[in-house]
Amino acid sequence: MSKVRAQISISADGYVAGPNQSKAEPLGEGGESLHDWAVELKAWREPHGKEGGEVNASTSVMEETQANVGAEIMGRGKFGGGPGPWPAEPWNGWWGDDPPFHMPVFVLTHHEREPLTLSDTTFNFVTDGIESALEQAKAAAREKDVTIGGGADAINQYLAAGLVDELELHVVPLVLGGGARLFDGVGPELSLDQIRVVEAPGVTHMKYRSGRTGSTPSVSTRRR
């Protein structure tokens, strides 16, 4: 059976992006360091068209996050272009002409836009909520899994709605002191059942089965 999975790098104080996010610093002040462990891996570099890279305890984790995924959902912040209506000639996001996704991507937004195809990745812009985005992503993924790729708002909304089957946190020994915090607004009904912990250079990978107990709280939709 296919799963809905979320995975994201997180600081020791609970942030997945630093303060003052901007076009110049999309992950905020200090936020790029959350991903140092990943960008050094051969398993990350090869899909991004880069040579070299390390093989260590994170390798099998990275390979697993990439395996059996048929579609991704992301917030508009991860796609790029800033909040508000799309301009007449909208920017095509952070990912360049050959995005690393190689699958259908569904971007949560309040503002309509025609699908955008770059190489073998098609970005679909969803304005009618997280459930609609998930339904479309599952259809596109066929029998494969759907991943919720971030940022914090997108993952928090799916966790609050009880729609995530597995959550993996890549915990980095870094204190950001502010920014975009995971679990904001999710509520104490969230249940996490630990599956495994993997210690690796510069990061600890913590994987959970995710569910909810009791009622589902309402979470404001911040799709931008």
Disulfide bonds with the S-S distance in Angstrom:
none
